Amino acid sequence: MPHLPYTIIKSDTQYKRYCSILETLVESNKKNKAIQDEIELLYLLIEKYDTEHNNFGDADPIELIKYLMSDHQMKAVDLAALLNVSEGLVSDMLNYKKGLSKDTIRILSQKFKMSQEAFNRPYKLKSLIQLKKTKRKPLKRATKIAKAF
């Protein structure tokens, strides 16, 4: 019986090794049928292990991103480069001012080898109206002028 190149993941070491292999295969320029099948198999094995061992449960997608950034030693500028967006947009996303787009979710899912559902959970954004109200300070002169009319 031939030796199987991959088995069910049973340890964190094996998980990290498979993740590394998957990342290399995804980033390679060779995308023949055999490599595509290998990518799909690794993805399934990694996803199964994630489901059983990572307790992200109903984690807030933004908190999950912050955790993953920390775990991968990424800064906001690195995330902006990965997502091909401005640092300002990344800041807005990490501060709950902007939601995650479909493309962002797809890229994060591929980068961190997680299902898209982990990043596609509902969470509350800070409304712009609420932000403006808290930042606005009435001007004394403007108030006096308004009262004069």
Secondary structure, DSSP 8 states (H G I E B T S, - for coil): ----S-----SHHHHHHHHHHHHHHHHSS---HHHHHHHHHHHHHHHHHHHHH---TT--HHHHHHHHHHHTT--HHHHHHHHTS-HHHHHHHHTTSS---HHHHHHHHHHTT--GGGTSS------HHHHHHHH----HHHHHHHHH-
